[in-house]
């Protein structure tokens, strides 16, 4: 019987210095990330989980009803499954305490980047989400994209060079 939710890869440990494209949708696809406060609250919890589980956020994009993250393990012990669980747990708790509502759908989506996939090609896809959705005409005009590793200008320049 087919699963009703995305499954982790059975033959992959999710531990080590790998790169992942993650996407988490808000509960009932509510437009939560439309102002600074919920985005800043979420970013603080992402940073907390990064420090605890040894990950770097190469790129992020907060769309109104979901978030994209491009992360990379920074140590042999970096555990993506634990990182995902903590990000959702920490941010869900903080969001519920502040806004009195559930934040996340139960399951998210992750894609393990293969060795041949260029980090900045995936980053560009993530950063251009607001363009494809018609929210802005330039990535630089969207307030909820960035990186916890690079400045937005460095990230955009690297994405341009990776074309």
N, CA, C and O atoms as a GROMACS GRO file, in nm:
protein
  652
    1UNK      N    1   0.084  -0.118   0.000
    1UNK     CA    2   0.000   0.000   0.000
    1UNK      C    3   0.089   0.125   0.000
    1UNK      O    4   0.186   0.131   0.075
    2UNK      N    5   0.057   0.221  -0.082
    2UNK     CA    6   0.137   0.342  -0.093
    2UNK      C    7   0.120   0.428   0.032
    2UNK      O    8   0.012   0.435   0.092
    3UNK      N    9   0.230   0.494   0.071
    3UNK     CA   10   0.228   0.583   0.186
    3UNK      C   11   0.154   0.711   0.153
    3UNK      O   12   0.156   0.758   0.039
    4UNK      N   13   0.088   0.769   0.253
    4UNK     CA   14   0.016   0.894   0.233
    4UNK      C   15   0.104   1.014   0.267
    4UNK      O   16   0.058   1.128   0.260
    5UNK      N   17   0.227   0.989   0.303
    5UNK     CA   18   0.319   1.098   0.336
    5UNK      C   19   0.457   1.063   0.283
    5UNK      O   20   0.487   0.947   0.258
    6UNK      N   21   0.542   1.165   0.265
    6UNK     CA   22   0.676   1.138   0.212
    6UNK      C   23   0.758   1.054   0.310
    6UNK      O   24   0.750   1.072   0.432
    7UNK      N   25   0.833   0.963   0.256
    7UNK     CA   26   0.918   0.875   0.337
    7UNK      C   27   1.064   0.916   0.322
    7UNK      O   28   1.105   0.969   0.219
    8UNK      N   29   1.143   0.890   0.426
    8UNK     CA   30   1.288   0.906   0.417
    8UNK      C   31   1.342   0.792   0.331
    8UNK      O   32   1.280   0.687   0.320
    9UNK      N   33   1.457   0.814   0.272
    9UNK     CA   34   1.522   0.709   0.195
    9UNK      C   35   1.568   0.599   0.290
    9UNK      O   36   1.638   0.626   0.388
   10UNK      N   37   1.530   0.477   0.262
   10UNK     CA   38   1.565   0.366   0.351
   10UNK      C   39   1.714   0.334   0.349
   10UNK      O   40   1.770   0.292   0.450
   11UNK      N   41   1.779   0.354   0.236
   11UNK     CA   42   1.919   0.314   0.222
   11UNK      C   43   2.017   0.429   0.252
   11UNK      O   44   2.135   0.419   0.218
   12UNK      N   45   1.968   0.536   0.314
   12UNK     CA   46   2.053   0.652   0.340
   12UNK      C   47   2.044   0.686   0.488
   12UNK      O   48   1.934   0.687   0.544
   13UNK      N   49   2.156   0.715   0.552
   13UNK     CA   50   2.158   0.737   0.698
   13UNK      C   51   2.119   0.878   0.739
   13UNK      O   52   2.077   0.898   0.853
   14UNK      N   53   2.133   0.978   0.651
   14UNK     CA   54   2.107   1.118   0.683
   14UNK      C   55   2.205   1.174   0.786
   14UNK      O   56   2.178   1.276   0.849
   15UNK      N   57   2.319   1.108   0.804
   15UNK     CA   58   2.420   1.153   0.899
   15UNK      C   59   2.549   1.180   0.823
   15UNK      O   60   2.599   1.096   0.748
   16UNK      N   61   2.603   1.301   0.844
   16UNK     CA   62   2.729   1.337   0.780
   16UNK      C   63   2.718   1.470   0.708
   16UNK      O   64   2.616   1.539   0.718
   17UNK      N   65   2.822   1.506   0.635
   17UNK     CA   66   2.828   1.637   0.570
   17UNK      C   67   2.757   1.639   0.433
   17UNK      O   68   2.820   1.663   0.330
   18UNK      N   69   2.629   1.613   0.436
   18UNK     CA   70   2.549   1.611   0.312
   18UNK      C   71   2.467   1.738   0.300
   18UNK      O   72   2.450   1.813   0.397
   19UNK      N   73   2.417   1.761   0.179
   19UNK     CA   74   2.334   1.878   0.152
   19UNK      C   75   2.191   1.832   0.128
   19UNK      O   76   2.167   1.725   0.072
   20UNK      N   77   2.096   1.916   0.172
   20UNK     CA   78   1.954   1.882   0.161
   20UNK      C   79   1.873   2.005   0.122
   20UNK      O   80   1.902   2.116   0.165
   21UNK      N   81   1.773   1.981   0.041
   21UNK     CA   82   1.672   2.082   0.014
   21UNK      C   83   1.548   2.039   0.092
   21UNK      O   84   1.490   1.934   0.064
   22UNK      N   85   1.509   2.121   0.189
   22UNK     CA   86   1.394   2.091   0.274
   22UNK      C   87   1.280   2.186   0.243
   22UNK      O   88   1.302   2.302   0.206
   23UNK      N   89   1.158   2.136   0.257
   23UNK     CA   90   1.039   2.222   0.244
   23UNK      C   91   0.937   2.180   0.349
   23UNK      O   92   0.900   2.063   0.359
   24UNK      N   93   0.895   2.278   0.427
   24UNK     CA   94   0.792   2.255   0.529
   24UNK      C   95   0.673   2.345   0.497
   24UNK      O   96   0.689   2.464   0.473
   25UNK      N   97   0.554   2.288   0.497
   25UNK     CA   98   0.431   2.364   0.471
   25UNK      C   99   0.360   2.395   0.602
   25UNK      O  100   0.363   2.316   0.697
   26UNK      N  101   0.298   2.510   0.606
   26UNK     CA  102   0.224   2.548   0.726
   26UNK      C  103   0.096   2.465   0.737
   26UNK      O  104   0.045   2.413   0.638
   27UNK      N  105   0.046   2.455   0.858
   27UNK     CA  106  -0.077   2.382   0.884
   27UNK      C  107  -0.190   2.442   0.799
   27UNK      O  108  -0.211   2.563   0.798
   28UNK      N  109  -0.262   2.356   0.730
   28UNK     CA  110  -0.373   2.396   0.644
   28UNK      C  111  -0.331   2.499   0.539
   28UNK      O  112  -0.415   2.572   0.486
   29UNK      N  113  -0.200   2.504   0.509
   29UNK     CA  114  -0.145   2.597   0.408
   29UNK      C  115  -0.184   2.743   0.438
   29UNK      O  116  -0.206   2.823   0.347
   30UNK      N  117  -0.191   2.776   0.568
   30UNK     CA  118  -0.223   2.914   0.608
   30UNK      C  119  -0.107   3.007   0.572
   30UNK      O  120   0.009   2.966   0.584
   31UNK      N  121  -0.135   3.129   0.529
   31UNK     CA  122  -0.029   3.226   0.499
   31UNK      C  123   0.028   3.287   0.627
   31UNK      O  124  -0.016   3.393   0.671
   32UNK      N  125   0.125   3.219   0.686
   32UNK     CA  126   0.183   3.258   0.814
   32UNK      C  127   0.300   3.355   0.796
   32UNK      O  128   0.313   3.451   0.872
   33UNK      N  129   0.384   3.330   0.696
   33UNK     CA  130   0.508   3.405   0.681
   33UNK      C  131   0.489   3.527   0.591
   33UNK      O  132   0.546   3.537   0.482
   34UNK      N  133   0.408   3.619   0.639
   34UNK     CA  134   0.376   3.740   0.562
   34UNK      C  135   0.421   3.867   0.633
   34UNK      O  136   0.398   3.978   0.584
   35UNK      N  137   0.486   3.852   0.748
   35UNK     CA  138   0.538   3.967   0.821
   35UNK      C  139   0.666   3.928   0.893
   35UNK      O  140   0.699   3.810   0.903
   36UNK      N  141   0.736   4.027   0.943
   36UNK     CA  142   0.868   4.003   1.003
   36UNK      C  143   0.863   3.913   1.126
   36UNK      O  144   0.950   3.828   1.143
   37UNK      N  145   0.765   3.930   1.213
   37UNK     CA  146   0.765   3.860   1.341
   37UNK      C  147   0.767   3.708   1.327
   37UNK      O  148   0.855   3.645   1.387
   38UNK      N  149   0.677   3.644   1.252
   38UNK     CA  150   0.685   3.498   1.243
   38UNK      C  151   0.811   3.449   1.170
   38UNK      O  152   0.863   3.342   1.202
   39UNK      N  153   0.859   3.526   1.074
   39UNK     CA  154   0.981   3.487   1.002
   39UNK      C  155   1.101   3.494   1.097
   39UNK      O  156   1.182   3.401   1.102
   40UNK      N  157   1.114   3.603   1.171
   40UNK     CA  158   1.226   3.617   1.265
   40UNK      C  159   1.221   3.511   1.374
   40UNK      O  160   1.325   3.459   1.414
   41UNK      N  161   1.102   3.479   1.422
   41UNK     CA  162   1.085   3.374   1.523
   41UNK      C  163   1.134   3.240   1.468
   41UNK      O  164   1.205   3.166   1.536
   42UNK      N  165   1.095   3.211   1.345
   42UNK     CA  166   1.136   3.085   1.281
   42UNK      C  167   1.286   3.082   1.256
   42UNK      O  168   1.351   2.980   1.282
   43UNK      N  169   1.343   3.192   1.207
   43UNK     CA  170   1.487   3.196   1.181
   43UNK      C  171   1.567   3.173   1.309
   43UNK      O  172   1.671   3.107   1.306
   44UNK      N  173   1.520   3.226   1.420
   44UNK     CA  174   1.589   3.205   1.548
   44UNK      C  175   1.590   3.057   1.584
   44UNK      O  176   1.690   3.007   1.638
   45UNK      N  177   1.482   2.987   1.556
   45UNK     CA  178   1.474   2.844   1.589
   45UNK      C  179   1.557   2.761   1.491
   45UNK      O  180   1.614   2.658   1.529
   46UNK      N  181   1.564   2.804   1.367
   46UNK     CA  182   1.651   2.736   1.270
   46UNK      C  183   1.796   2.750   1.314
   46UNK      O  184   1.871   2.652   1.313
   47UNK      N  185   1.835   2.870   1.354
   47UNK     CA  186   1.972   2.893   1.400
   47UNK      C  187   2.002   2.807   1.522
   47UNK      O  188   2.111   2.750   1.533
   48UNK      N  189   1.909   2.798   1.614
   48UNK     CA  190   1.926   2.714   1.734
   48UNK      C  191   1.952   2.568   1.695
   48UNK      O  192   2.045   2.505   1.746
   49UNK      N  193   1.870   2.515   1.603
   49UNK     CA  194   1.886   2.377   1.559
   49UNK      C  195   2.018   2.359   1.482
   49UNK      O  196   2.082   2.255   1.494
   50UNK      N  197   2.057   2.459   1.404
   50UNK     CA  198   2.185   2.452   1.331
   50UNK      C  199   2.302   2.438   1.428
   50UNK      O  200   2.391   2.357   1.406
   51UNK      N  201   2.300   2.517   1.533
   51UNK     CA  202   2.409   2.513   1.630
   51UNK      C  203   2.413   2.379   1.703
   51UNK      O  204   2.520   2.324   1.727
   52UNK      N  205   2.297   2.327   1.737
   52UNK     CA  206   2.290   2.200   1.810
   52UNK      C  207   2.326   2.079   1.724
   52UNK      O  208   2.385   1.983   1.774
   53UNK      N  209   2.291   2.083   1.595
   53UNK     CA  210   2.306   1.964   1.511
   53UNK      C  211   2.406   1.982   1.398
   53UNK      O  212   2.413   1.899   1.307
   54UNK      N  213   2.483   2.090   1.402
   54UNK     CA  214   2.595   2.112   1.311
   54UNK      C  215   2.552   2.117   1.164
   54UNK      O  216   2.595   2.037   1.081
   55UNK      N  217   2.466   2.215   1.137
   55UNK     CA  218   2.424   2.241   1.000
   55UNK      C  219   2.444   2.389   0.967
   55UNK      O  220   2.444   2.474   1.056
   56UNK      N  221   2.459   2.417   0.840
   56UNK     CA  222   2.466   2.553   0.789
   56UNK      C  223   2.348   2.571   0.694
   56UNK      O  224   2.315   2.482   0.617
   57UNK      N  225   2.284   2.687   0.701
   57UNK     CA  226   2.175   2.719   0.609
   57UNK      C  227   2.235   2.802   0.496
   57UNK      O  228   2.266   2.920   0.512
   58UNK      N  229   2.250   2.737   0.381
   58UNK     CA  230   2.308   2.802   0.263
   58UNK      C  231   2.209   2.901   0.204
   58UNK      O  232   2.247   3.010   0.162
   59UNK      N  233   2.080   2.862   0.200
   59UNK     CA  234   1.976   2.950   0.146
   59UNK      C  235   1.844   2.918   0.214
   59UNK      O  236   1.818   2.805   0.254
   60UNK      N  237   1.762   3.022   0.227
   60UNK     CA  238   1.626   3.003   0.277
   60UNK      C  239   1.531   3.095   0.203
   60UNK      O  240   1.571   3.200   0.150
   61UNK      N  241   1.406   3.055   0.199
   61UNK     CA  242   1.300   3.138   0.142
   61UNK      C  243   1.171   3.107   0.217
   61UNK      O  244   1.124   2.993   0.220
   62UNK      N  245   1.116   3.210   0.277
   62UNK     CA  246   0.987   3.198   0.344
   62UNK      C  247   0.879   3.247   0.250
   62UNK      O  248   0.865   3.367   0.227
   63UNK      N  249   0.804   3.155   0.196
   63UNK     CA  250   0.686   3.189   0.118
   63UNK      C  251   0.570   3.202   0.218
   63UNK      O  252   0.584   3.157   0.332
   64UNK      N  253   0.458   3.261   0.180
   64UNK     CA  254   0.352   3.280   0.278
   64UNK      C  255   0.310   3.152   0.350
   64UNK      O  256   0.281   3.155   0.470
   65UNK      N  257   0.305   3.038   0.278
   65UNK     CA  258   0.253   2.916   0.341
   65UNK      C  259   0.353   2.801   0.348
   65UNK      O  260   0.316   2.687   0.377
   66UNK      N  261   0.479   2.829   0.321
   66UNK     CA  262   0.582   2.725   0.334
   66UNK      C  263   0.721   2.789   0.340
   66UNK      O  264   0.739   2.907   0.310
   67UNK      N  265   0.817   2.708   0.379
   67UNK     CA  266   0.955   2.755   0.386
   67UNK      C  267   1.044   2.654   0.313
   67UNK      O  268   1.025   2.533   0.324
   68UNK      N  269   1.142   2.706   0.240
   68UNK     CA  270   1.245   2.626   0.175
   68UNK      C  271   1.377   2.650   0.248
   68UNK      O  272   1.409   2.764   0.283
   69UNK      N  273   1.451   2.544   0.270
   69UNK     CA  274   1.584   2.554   0.329
   69UNK      C  275   1.682   2.471   0.247
   69UNK      O  276   1.650   2.358   0.209
   70UNK      N  277   1.798   2.525   0.220
   70UNK     CA  278   1.908   2.449   0.164
   70UNK      C  279   2.012   2.442   0.274
   70UNK      O  280   2.074   2.542   0.309
   71UNK      N  281   2.030   2.322   0.329
   71UNK     CA  282   2.120   2.306   0.443
   71UNK      C  283   2.234   2.211   0.407
   71UNK      O  284   2.225   2.132   0.313
   72UNK      N  285   2.340   2.224   0.485
   72UNK     CA  286   2.455   2.135   0.465
   72UNK      C  287   2.510   2.098   0.601
   72UNK      O  288   2.533   2.184   0.686
   73UNK      N  289   2.532   1.968   0.622
   73UNK     CA  290   2.596   1.922   0.744
   73UNK      C  291   2.738   1.972   0.749
   73UNK      O  292   2.808   1.972   0.647
   74UNK      N  293   2.782   2.015   0.866
   74UNK     CA  294   2.917   2.070   0.879
   74UNK      C  295   3.011   1.977   0.956
   74UNK      O  296   3.125   2.013   0.984
   75UNK      N  297   2.962   1.858   0.991
   75UNK     CA  298   3.043   1.763   1.068
   75UNK      C  299   3.003   1.620   1.032
   75UNK      O  300   2.895   1.598   0.979
   76UNK      N  301   3.089   1.525   1.062
   76UNK     CA  302   3.053   1.385   1.035
   76UNK      C  303   2.932   1.338   1.115
   76UNK      O  304   2.868   1.239   1.080
   77UNK      N  305   2.901   1.409   1.223
   77UNK     CA  306   2.788   1.371   1.309
   77UNK      C  307   2.660   1.450   1.280
   77UNK      O  308   2.560   1.430   1.348
   78UNK      N  309   2.661   1.537   1.181
   78UNK     CA  310   2.541   1.614   1.147
   78UNK      C  311   2.428   1.518   1.110
   78UNK      O  312   2.444   1.435   1.021
   79UNK      N  313   2.315   1.528   1.179
   79UNK     CA  314   2.204   1.435   1.162
   79UNK      C  315   2.082   1.512   1.110
   79UNK      O  316   2.017   1.585   1.184
   80UNK      N  317   2.052   1.493   0.984
   80UNK     CA  318   1.944   1.568   0.921
   80UNK      C  319   1.807   1.536   0.980
   80UNK      O  320   1.725   1.626   0.998
   81UNK      N  321   1.782   1.410   1.011
   81UNK     CA  322   1.652   1.376   1.070
   81UNK      C  323   1.631   1.446   1.203
   81UNK      O  324   1.522   1.494   1.231
   82UNK      N  325   1.735   1.451   1.284
   82UNK     CA  326   1.724   1.522   1.412
   82UNK      C  327   1.710   1.672   1.391
   82UNK      O  328   1.634   1.739   1.461
   83UNK      N  329   1.784   1.724   1.294
   83UNK     CA  330   1.773   1.867   1.263
   83UNK      C  331   1.630   1.902   1.224
   83UNK      O  332   1.573   1.998   1.277
   84UNK      N  333   1.571   1.825   1.134
   84UNK     CA  334   1.434   1.850   1.091
   84UNK      C  335   1.339   1.844   1.210
   84UNK      O  336   1.254   1.931   1.228
   85UNK      N  337   1.352   1.741   1.291
   85UNK     CA  338   1.264   1.726   1.408
   85UNK      C  339   1.277   1.845   1.502
   85UNK      O  340   1.176   1.896   1.550
   86UNK      N  341   1.399   1.890   1.528
   86UNK     CA  342   1.418   2.001   1.621
   86UNK      C  343   1.370   2.133   1.563
   86UNK      O  344   1.306   2.212   1.633
   87UNK      N  345   1.398   2.159   1.436
   87UNK     CA  346   1.350   2.283   1.375
   87UNK      C  347   1.198   2.292   1.387
   87UNK      O  348   1.143   2.394   1.427
   88UNK      N  349   1.132   2.184   1.351
   88UNK     CA  350   0.985   2.186   1.355
   88UNK      C  351   0.933   2.191   1.499
   88UNK      O  352   0.834   2.259   1.527
   89UNK      N  353   1.000   2.120   1.590
   89UNK     CA  354   0.958   2.122   1.730
   89UNK      C  355   0.978   2.261   1.791
   89UNK      O  356   0.886   2.317   1.849
   90UNK      N  357   1.098   2.316   1.778
   90UNK     CA  358   1.128   2.446   1.838
   90UNK      C  359   1.040   2.556   1.779
   90UNK      O  360   0.980   2.634   1.853
   91UNK      N  361   1.033   2.562   1.647
   91UNK     CA  362   0.955   2.669   1.584
   91UNK      C  363   0.806   2.651   1.609
   91UNK      O  364   0.734   2.748   1.630
   92UNK      N  365   0.759   2.526   1.606
   92UNK     CA  366   0.618   2.501   1.632
   92UNK      C  367   0.578   2.543   1.772
   92UNK      O  368   0.472   2.602   1.792
   93UNK      N  369   0.663   2.512   1.870
   93UNK     CA  370   0.635   2.550   2.008
   93UNK      C  371   0.634   2.702   2.024
   93UNK      O  372   0.540   2.758   2.081
   94UNK      N  373   0.737   2.769   1.972
   94UNK     CA  374   0.746   2.914   1.985
   94UNK      C  375   0.631   2.985   1.912
   94UNK      O  376   0.576   3.083   1.962
   95UNK      N  377   0.596   2.934   1.797
   95UNK     CA  378   0.487   2.993   1.720
   95UNK      C  379   0.354   2.977   1.795
   95UNK      O  380   0.276   3.072   1.805
   96UNK      N  381   0.329   2.858   1.847
   96UNK     CA  382   0.204   2.834   1.921
   96UNK      C  383   0.197   2.920   2.046
   96UNK      O  384   0.090   2.972   2.080
   97UNK      N  385   0.309   2.937   2.114
   97UNK     CA  386   0.311   3.021   2.234
   97UNK      C  387   0.282   3.166   2.200
   97UNK      O  388   0.215   3.237   2.276
   98UNK      N  389   0.331   3.211   2.086
   98UNK     CA  390   0.314   3.352   2.047
   98UNK      C  391   0.181   3.380   1.977
   98UNK      O  392   0.117   3.481   2.004
   99UNK      N  393   0.141   3.290   1.887
   99UNK     CA  394   0.026   3.317   1.801
   99UNK      C  395  -0.096   3.229   1.829
   99UNK      O  396  -0.200   3.246   1.766
  100UNK      N  397  -0.083   3.134   1.921
  100UNK     CA  398  -0.195   3.047   1.962
  100UNK      C  399  -0.252   2.966   1.847
  100UNK      O  400  -0.373   2.948   1.836
  101UNK      N  401  -0.162   2.918   1.760
  101UNK     CA  402  -0.205   2.832   1.650
  101UNK      C  403  -0.093   2.736   1.615
  101UNK      O  404   0.025   2.761   1.640
  102UNK      N  405  -0.133   2.625   1.557
  102UNK     CA  406  -0.037   2.526   1.510
  102UNK      C  407   0.037   2.582   1.390
  102UNK      O  408  -0.022   2.651   1.307
  103UNK      N  409   0.166   2.553   1.379
  103UNK     CA  410   0.245   2.607   1.269
  103UNK      C  411   0.256   2.512   1.151
  103UNK      O  412   0.232   2.554   1.037
  104UNK      N  413   0.291   2.386   1.173
  104UNK     CA  414   0.331   2.298   1.063
  104UNK      C  415   0.233   2.187   1.032
  104UNK      O  416   0.160   2.138   1.118
  105UNK      N  417   0.233   2.149   0.904
  105UNK     CA  418   0.175   2.020   0.867
  105UNK      C  419   0.266   1.913   0.927
  105UNK      O  420   0.383   1.939   0.956
  106UNK      N  421   0.213   1.795   0.944
  106UNK     CA  422   0.291   1.690   1.011
  106UNK      C  423   0.418   1.654   0.935
  106UNK      O  424   0.524   1.640   0.996
  107UNK      N  425   0.409   1.639   0.806
  107UNK     CA  426   0.524   1.594   0.728
  107UNK      C  427   0.579   1.707   0.643
  107UNK      O  428   0.507   1.799   0.604
  108UNK      N  429   0.708   1.699   0.616
  108UNK     CA  430   0.773   1.791   0.524
  108UNK      C  431   0.833   1.710   0.411
  108UNK      O  432   0.810   1.590   0.399
  109UNK      N  433   0.908   1.778   0.328
  109UNK     CA  434   0.972   1.712   0.215
  109UNK      C  435   1.121   1.741   0.222
  109UNK      O  436   1.162   1.853   0.253
  110UNK      N  437   1.200   1.640   0.194
  110UNK     CA  438   1.343   1.662   0.188
  110UNK      C  439   1.397   1.593   0.064
  110UNK      O  440   1.348   1.490   0.021
  111UNK      N  441   1.500   1.654   0.010
  111UNK     CA  442   1.569   1.594  -0.104
  111UNK      C  443   1.718   1.601  -0.074
  111UNK      O  444   1.773   1.708  -0.048
  112UNK      N  445   1.780   1.487  -0.078
  112UNK     CA  446   1.925   1.480  -0.060
  112UNK      C  447   1.989   1.518  -0.192
  112UNK      O  448   1.960   1.459  -0.296
  113UNK      N  449   2.076   1.618  -0.189
  113UNK     CA  450   2.144   1.658  -0.312
  113UNK      C  451   2.251   1.556  -0.345
  113UNK      O  452   2.325   1.511  -0.257
  114UNK      N  453   2.258   1.520  -0.471
  114UNK     CA  454   2.361   1.428  -0.517
  114UNK      C  455   2.493   1.503  -0.533
  114UNK      O  456   2.496   1.626  -0.541
  115UNK      N  457   2.601   1.428  -0.538
  115UNK     CA  458   2.733   1.489  -0.545
  115UNK      C  459   2.748   1.582  -0.665
  115UNK      O  460   2.815   1.685  -0.656
  116UNK      N  461   2.687   1.546  -0.778
  116UNK     CA  462   2.705   1.626  -0.900
  116UNK      C  463   2.616   1.751  -0.902
  116UNK      O  464   2.636   1.838  -0.987
  117UNK      N  465   2.523   1.761  -0.812
  117UNK     CA  466   2.434   1.878  -0.810
  117UNK      C  467   2.505   1.997  -0.747
  117UNK      O  468   2.564   1.987  -0.639
  118UNK      N  469   2.500   2.108  -0.814
  118UNK     CA  470   2.566   2.229  -0.768
  118UNK      C  471   2.482   2.298  -0.662
  118UNK      O  472   2.363   2.324  -0.683
  119UNK      N  473   2.543   2.326  -0.550
  119UNK     CA  474   2.474   2.391  -0.439
  119UNK      C  475   2.403   2.518  -0.483
  119UNK      O  476   2.288   2.541  -0.446
  120UNK      N  477   2.470   2.600  -0.562
  120UNK     CA  478   2.415   2.730  -0.595
  120UNK      C  479   2.307   2.725  -0.703
  120UNK      O  480   2.230   2.820  -0.718
  121UNK      N  481   2.300   2.616  -0.778
  121UNK     CA  482   2.187   2.597  -0.870
  121UNK      C  483   2.060   2.572  -0.788
  121UNK      O  484   1.954   2.627  -0.820
  122UNK      N  485   2.071   2.490  -0.684
  122UNK     CA  486   1.957   2.465  -0.596
  122UNK      C  487   1.923   2.591  -0.518
  122UNK      O  488   1.805   2.622  -0.500
  123UNK      N  489   2.023   2.663  -0.472
  123UNK     CA  490   1.999   2.789  -0.400
  123UNK      C  491   1.923   2.887  -0.489
  123UNK      O  492   1.832   2.955  -0.443
  124UNK      N  493   1.961   2.894  -0.614
  124UNK     CA  494   1.892   2.984  -0.707
  124UNK      C  495   1.744   2.946  -0.720
  124UNK      O  496   1.657   3.033  -0.719
  125UNK      N  497   1.717   2.818  -0.733
  125UNK     CA  498   1.577   2.772  -0.739
  125UNK      C  499   1.501   2.819  -0.616
  125UNK      O  500   1.388   2.868  -0.627
  126UNK      N  501   1.562   2.804  -0.500
  126UNK     CA  502   1.496   2.843  -0.375
  126UNK      C  503   1.473   2.994  -0.372
  126UNK      O  504   1.362   3.039  -0.341
  127UNK      N  505   1.574   3.071  -0.404
  127UNK     CA  506   1.564   3.216  -0.399
  127UNK      C  507   1.465   3.272  -0.500
  127UNK      O  508   1.407   3.378  -0.477
  128UNK      N  509   1.445   3.202  -0.611
  128UNK     CA  510   1.355   3.253  -0.714
  128UNK      C  511   1.208   3.215  -0.693
  128UNK      O  512   1.123   3.248  -0.776
  129UNK      N  513   1.176   3.147  -0.585
  129UNK     CA  514   1.037   3.113  -0.557
  129UNK      C  515   0.945   3.234  -0.557
  129UNK      O  516   0.838   3.228  -0.618
  130UNK      N  517   0.981   3.345  -0.493
  130UNK     CA  518   0.892   3.462  -0.496
  130UNK      C  519   0.871   3.519  -0.636
  130UNK      O  520   0.766   3.575  -0.665
  131UNK      N  521   0.972   3.505  -0.723
  131UNK     CA  522   0.958   3.549  -0.863
  131UNK      C  523   0.855   3.463  -0.935
  131UNK      O  524   0.766   3.515  -1.002
  132UNK      N  525   0.868   3.330  -0.921
  132UNK     CA  526   0.776   3.239  -0.988
  132UNK      C  527   0.633   3.256  -0.936
  132UNK      O  528   0.537   3.235  -1.010
  133UNK      N  529   0.620   3.295  -0.810
  133UNK     CA  530   0.486   3.315  -0.753
  133UNK      C  531   0.430   3.454  -0.785
  133UNK      O  532   0.315   3.484  -0.750
  134UNK      N  533   0.509   3.538  -0.850
  134UNK     CA  534   0.462   3.671  -0.886
  134UNK      C  535   0.457   3.769  -0.769
  134UNK      O  536   0.386   3.869  -0.776
  135UNK      N  537   0.532   3.741  -0.663
  135UNK     CA  538   0.530   3.829  -0.546
  135UNK      C  539   0.621   3.950  -0.563
  135UNK      O  540   0.595   4.056  -0.506
  136UNK      N  541   0.727   3.935  -0.641
  136UNK     CA  542   0.822   4.042  -0.670
  136UNK      C  543   0.876   4.022  -0.811
  136UNK      O  544   0.855   3.918  -0.873
  137UNK      N  545   0.946   4.124  -0.860
  137UNK     CA  546   1.009   4.111  -0.992
  137UNK      C  547   1.160   4.093  -0.982
  137UNK      O  548   1.226   4.061  -1.081
  138UNK      N  549   1.214   4.113  -0.862
  138UNK     CA  550   1.357   4.091  -0.836
  138UNK      C  551   1.371   4.021  -0.701
  138UNK      O  552   1.303   4.056  -0.605
  139UNK      N  553   1.459   3.922  -0.694
  139UNK     CA  554   1.481   3.851  -0.568
  139UNK      C  555   1.516   3.948  -0.456
  139UNK      O  556   1.469   3.933  -0.343
  140UNK      N  557   1.597   4.048  -0.487
  140UNK     CA  558   1.642   4.145  -0.387
  140UNK      C  559   1.527   4.220  -0.322
  140UNK      O  560   1.544   4.275  -0.213
  141UNK      N  561   1.411   4.224  -0.386
  141UNK     CA  562   1.296   4.297  -0.332
  141UNK      C  563   1.212   4.215  -0.236
  141UNK      O  564   1.123   4.268  -0.171
  142UNK      N  565   1.240   4.086  -0.226
  142UNK     CA  566   1.161   4.000  -0.137
  142UNK      C  567   1.231   3.996  -0.001
  142UNK      O  568   1.349   3.961   0.006
  143UNK      N  569   1.161   4.031   0.106
  143UNK     CA  570   1.228   4.045   0.236
  143UNK      C  571   1.263   3.914   0.306
  143UNK      O  572   1.339   3.915   0.403
  144UNK      N  573   1.208   3.801   0.260
  144UNK     CA  574   1.222   3.678   0.337
  144UNK      C  575   1.303   3.570   0.265
  144UNK      O  576   1.270   3.452   0.272
  145UNK      N  577   1.409   3.612   0.197
  145UNK     CA  578   1.506   3.520   0.138
  145UNK      C  579   1.643   3.557   0.193
  145UNK      O  580   1.668   3.671   0.233
  146UNK      N  581   1.731   3.458   0.195
  146UNK     CA  582   1.865   3.488   0.242
  146UNK      C  583   1.944   3.363   0.271
  146UNK      O  584   1.917   3.256   0.217
  147UNK      N  585   2.042   3.379   0.358
  147UNK     CA  586   2.134   3.273   0.396
  147UNK      C  587   2.183   3.302   0.537
  147UNK      O  588   2.188   3.418   0.579
  148UNK      N  589   2.218   3.199   0.610
  148UNK     CA  590   2.281   3.218   0.740
  148UNK      C  591   2.432   3.200   0.728
  148UNK      O  592   2.503   3.194   0.828
  149UNK      N  593   2.481   3.192   0.603
  149UNK     CA  594   2.623   3.175   0.576
  149UNK      C  595   2.676   3.293   0.493
  149UNK      O  596   2.785   3.343   0.520
  150UNK      N  597   2.600   3.336   0.395
  150UNK     CA  598   2.641   3.440   0.301
  150UNK      C  599   2.551   3.562   0.314
  150UNK      O  600   2.439   3.554   0.364
  151UNK      N  601   2.602   3.677   0.268
  151UNK     CA  602   2.514   3.791   0.250
  151UNK      C  603   2.426   3.760   0.128
  151UNK      O  604   2.461   3.675   0.046
  152UNK      N  605   2.315   3.828   0.116
  152UNK     CA  606   2.228   3.805   0.001
  152UNK      C  607   2.303   3.835  -0.129
  152UNK      O  608   2.288   3.762  -0.227
  153UNK      N  609   2.383   3.940  -0.132
  153UNK     CA  610   2.459   3.974  -0.254
  153UNK      C  611   2.557   3.863  -0.289
  153UNK      O  612   2.566   3.825  -0.405
  154UNK      N  613   2.631   3.810  -0.190
  154UNK     CA  614   2.724   3.699  -0.216
  154UNK      C  615   2.650   3.577  -0.269
  154UNK      O  616   2.696   3.510  -0.361
  155UNK      N  617   2.536   3.549  -0.209
  155UNK     CA  618   2.457   3.433  -0.252
  155UNK      C  619   2.406   3.452  -0.394
  155UNK      O  620   2.416   3.360  -0.476
  156UNK      N  621   2.351   3.568  -0.424
  156UNK     CA  622   2.301   3.593  -0.559
  156UNK      C  623   2.414   3.590  -0.662
  156UNK      O  624   2.395   3.536  -0.772
  157UNK      N  625   2.529   3.646  -0.629
  157UNK     CA  626   2.643   3.641  -0.720
  157UNK      C  627   2.688   3.497  -0.745
  157UNK      O  628   2.719   3.460  -0.858
  158UNK      N  629   2.690   3.416  -0.640
  158UNK     CA  630   2.729   3.275  -0.655
  158UNK      C  631   2.627   3.199  -0.739
  158UNK      O  632   2.663   3.112  -0.818
  159UNK      N  633   2.500   3.232  -0.720
  159UNK     CA  634   2.395   3.168  -0.800
  159UNK      C  635   2.407   3.205  -0.946
  159UNK      O  636   2.389   3.120  -1.033
  160UNK      N  637   2.439   3.331  -0.973
  160UNK     CA  638   2.456   3.377  -1.110
  160UNK      C  639   2.576   3.307  -1.175
  160UNK      O  640   2.569   3.266  -1.291
  161UNK      N  641   2.684   3.292  -1.100
  161UNK     CA  642   2.804   3.227  -1.152
  161UNK      C  643   2.780   3.078  -1.178
  161UNK      O  644   2.847   3.020  -1.263
  162UNK      N  645   2.687   3.018  -1.107
  162UNK     CA  646   2.661   2.873  -1.121
  162UNK      C  647   2.573   2.839  -1.241
  162UNK      O  648   2.553   2.722  -1.271
  163UNK      N  649   2.521   2.939  -1.310
  163UNK     CA  650   2.432   2.914  -1.424
  163UNK      C  651   2.499   2.835  -1.532
  163UNK      O  652   2.438   2.806  -1.634
   0.00000   0.00000   0.00000
